[in-house]
């Protein structure tokens, strides 16, 4: 093998190594972009879940207030009925 052929083979091998490195960098970039997208989706899902939890908490507070009001109205109606029966 001549020096010229060895130089050509070395250049070809170096080119393949560079291309393989580019492919690896490309694959890593794709993985990074996928991970960033997944993180963004997870953050958005967490925000949506937090909003849903806040809405559910408000609904629970409203339901408890309505129940308390209904109980107070029932007690007041019972007192009114008892007074009307005493007359």
Secondary structure, DSSP 8 states (H G I E B T S, - for coil): --HHHHHHHHHHHHHHHHHHHHHHHHHHHHHHHHHHHHHHHHHHHHHHHHHHHHHHHHHHHHHHHHHHHHHHHHHHHHHHHHHHHH-
